[in-house]
Amino acid sequence: MTDIKLLEQMIKDEAKVALENKNGKQYVVLNEPQCPSGSVTIAGMPDNAIVIKADSFKAPDSIFKGEKGECKRADFVIVADSGQKKVILCIEMKYRKGKPPEIVQQLRGTRCLLSYCQEIGKAFWDKQDFLKGYVYRFISIGNLSIAKRKTRIERQPAIHDRPELMMKIDWPNSRIEFHQLAGKS
């Protein structure tokens, strides 16, 4: 069983975003929960992918104090295996420009959520290599509610493989390509 199929079994339907297909090409539309008019389309999605609404999971604030932001999560997680590359995209969307320290906490919390899923796969599905070999990419998409301008992608000198080095996208127009978000290996 592939990692994506296992996640399909593990995650409730209400916590997933369905992939859509147009002319044989897959895409997904992500909607910002706090801004109904704010959405982003990610085109060129691999066939073997799942999109999870990470903030559907209840905050573990009944156990953790939350003083370091450990109860926060980003909006979405995309787990994809294109055959050549295995990638996990953690995506936070803001209807305005977000505060970087808070976004970093949300992205870190989402990585912890995926680590928890990984342990569930190992313990309950007995798949010891579950989610191994995937690279993480962290993305912040802001200014969704502001009149559209030319999409601006802030490129970091290093790859966006840590929350502190997130890729920042402002004023996203109609669509963003998956391969832009996945970056280089």
C-alpha positions as CSV (number, residue, x, y, z in Angstrom):
1,M,0.0,0.0,0.0
2,T,1.4,3.4,-0.9
3,D,1.8,6.2,1.7
4,I,-0.9,8.2,0.0
5,K,-3.4,5.3,0.1
6,L,-2.6,4.8,3.8
7,L,-3.3,8.5,4.4
8,E,-6.6,8.2,2.5
9,Q,-7.6,5.4,4.9
10,M,-6.3,7.2,8.0
11,I,-7.8,10.7,7.4
12,K,-11.6,11.5,7.5
13,D,-13.2,12.8,4.3
14,E,-14.2,16.0,6.0
15,A,-10.5,16.8,6.6
16,K,-9.5,16.3,3.0
17,V,-9.7,18.6,-0.1
18,A,-10.6,16.8,-3.3
19,L,-8.3,17.0,-6.3
20,E,-10.1,18.2,-9.4
21,N,-9.4,17.3,-13.0
22,K,-9.5,19.4,-16.2
23,N,-8.3,18.2,-19.5
24,G,-6.5,15.3,-17.9
25,K,-4.5,17.7,-15.5
26,Q,-5.1,17.7,-11.8
27,Y,-5.4,20.7,-9.6
28,V,-6.7,21.7,-6.2
29,V,-8.4,24.8,-5.0
30,L,-7.5,25.9,-1.5
31,N,-9.9,28.3,0.3
32,E,-8.8,30.5,3.2
33,P,-11.2,29.7,6.0
34,Q,-11.2,33.3,7.4
35,C,-11.8,34.9,3.9
36,P,-14.4,33.2,1.8
37,S,-13.3,35.1,-1.3
38,G,-9.7,34.2,-0.8
39,S,-8.6,31.1,-2.7
40,V,-5.6,29.8,-4.5
41,T,-5.5,27.1,-7.2
42,I,-2.5,24.8,-7.3
43,A,-2.1,23.4,-10.8
44,G,0.0,20.5,-12.0
45,M,-0.8,18.3,-9.0
46,P,0.7,14.8,-9.2
47,D,-1.8,11.9,-9.6
48,N,-0.5,10.4,-6.4
49,A,-1.4,13.2,-3.9
50,I,-3.6,14.0,-0.9
51,V,-4.6,17.4,0.4
52,I,-5.4,17.6,4.1
53,K,-7.0,20.5,6.0
54,A,-4.5,20.6,8.8
55,D,-6.4,23.0,10.9
56,S,-9.3,20.5,11.0
57,F,-7.5,18.7,13.8
58,K,-8.4,20.0,17.2
59,A,-5.6,21.8,19.0
60,P,-4.0,19.7,21.8
61,D,-4.4,22.6,24.3
62,S,-6.0,20.3,26.8
63,I,-2.5,18.8,27.3
64,F,0.0,21.5,26.2
65,K,0.2,25.0,27.6
66,G,0.7,26.5,24.1
67,E,3.2,29.1,25.3
68,K,5.6,28.4,22.4
69,G,2.9,28.0,19.8
70,E,2.9,24.2,19.9
71,C,-0.9,24.0,19.6
72,K,-1.0,25.9,16.2
73,R,-1.2,24.4,12.7
74,A,-1.1,25.8,9.2
75,D,-4.2,25.6,7.0
76,F,-3.2,22.8,4.6
77,V,-0.8,19.9,4.0
78,I,-0.2,18.4,0.6
79,V,1.5,15.0,0.5
80,A,2.6,14.0,-3.0
81,D,4.6,11.3,-4.7
82,S,5.3,12.1,-8.3
83,G,7.4,9.0,-8.8
84,Q,10.6,11.2,-9.1
85,K,10.0,13.2,-5.9
86,K,8.2,12.7,-2.6
87,V,7.2,16.0,-1.0
88,I,5.1,17.3,1.9
89,L,4.0,20.9,1.5
90,C,2.8,22.8,4.6
91,I,0.8,25.8,3.5
92,E,-0.5,28.7,5.6
93,M,-2.9,31.2,4.0
94,K,-3.6,34.7,5.3
95,Y,-6.2,37.1,4.0
96,R,-3.7,39.8,4.8
97,K,0.0,39.7,5.3
98,G,0.7,37.5,8.3
99,K,3.2,38.0,11.2
100,P,6.2,35.8,10.5
101,P,6.7,34.5,14.0
102,E,3.1,33.2,14.2
103,I,3.3,31.7,10.7
104,V,6.6,29.9,11.7
105,Q,4.7,28.4,14.7
106,Q,1.8,27.3,12.5
107,L,4.2,25.6,10.1
108,R,6.2,23.9,12.9
109,G,2.9,22.6,14.4
110,T,1.9,21.2,11.0
111,R,5.2,19.3,10.8
112,C,4.5,17.8,14.2
113,L,1.1,16.8,13.0
114,L,2.6,14.9,10.1
115,S,5.1,13.3,12.5
116,Y,2.2,12.1,14.6
117,C,0.5,10.6,11.4
118,Q,3.8,8.9,10.6
119,E,3.9,7.3,14.0
120,I,0.2,6.2,13.7
121,G,1.1,4.6,10.3
122,K,4.0,2.7,11.9
123,A,2.1,1.6,15.0
124,F,-1.4,0.8,13.7
125,W,-0.8,-0.1,10.0
126,D,2.6,-1.7,10.8
127,K,4.3,0.3,8.0
128,Q,7.7,1.1,9.3
129,D,8.8,3.1,6.3
130,F,5.6,5.3,6.3
131,L,6.4,8.8,5.0
132,K,10.1,8.1,4.8
133,G,12.1,9.8,2.1
134,Y,9.7,12.8,1.8
135,V,11.1,16.3,1.7
136,Y,9.3,19.1,3.5
137,R,8.5,22.5,2.0
138,F,7.0,25.4,3.9
139,I,4.9,28.1,2.2
140,S,3.1,31.2,3.3
141,I,0.5,32.7,1.0
142,G,-0.7,36.2,2.0
143,N,-2.8,39.1,0.9
144,L,-5.7,37.1,-0.4
145,S,-8.3,39.7,0.2
146,I,-6.5,42.6,-1.4
147,A,-7.1,43.6,-5.0
148,K,-5.0,41.3,-7.2
149,R,-1.6,42.5,-8.3
150,K,1.1,40.6,-10.0
151,T,1.9,37.5,-7.9
152,R,5.0,38.0,-5.9
153,I,7.1,35.0,-4.8
154,E,9.9,35.9,-2.4
155,R,12.7,33.6,-3.2
156,Q,15.1,32.7,-0.4
157,P,18.8,31.9,-1.2
158,A,18.2,28.5,0.5
159,I,15.4,26.0,-0.3
160,H,12.3,26.4,1.8
161,D,12.8,23.2,3.8
162,R,12.4,24.8,7.3
163,P,9.6,27.0,8.6
164,E,12.0,29.9,9.2
165,L,13.0,29.8,5.4
166,M,9.4,29.6,4.2
167,M,8.5,30.5,0.6
168,K,6.4,33.7,0.7
169,I,3.8,34.3,-1.9
170,D,1.8,37.6,-1.9
171,W,-1.2,38.6,-4.1
172,P,-1.6,35.2,-5.8
173,N,-3.3,35.4,-9.1
174,S,-5.3,32.7,-10.6
175,R,-2.9,29.8,-10.0
176,I,0.4,28.6,-8.8
177,E,2.2,25.6,-10.2
178,F,2.9,22.6,-7.9
179,H,6.5,22.3,-9.1
180,Q,7.2,25.9,-8.0
181,L,6.0,25.0,-4.5
182,A,7.8,21.7,-4.3
183,G,11.2,23.3,-5.3
184,K,14.3,21.5,-6.0
185,S,15.5,18.4,-4.1
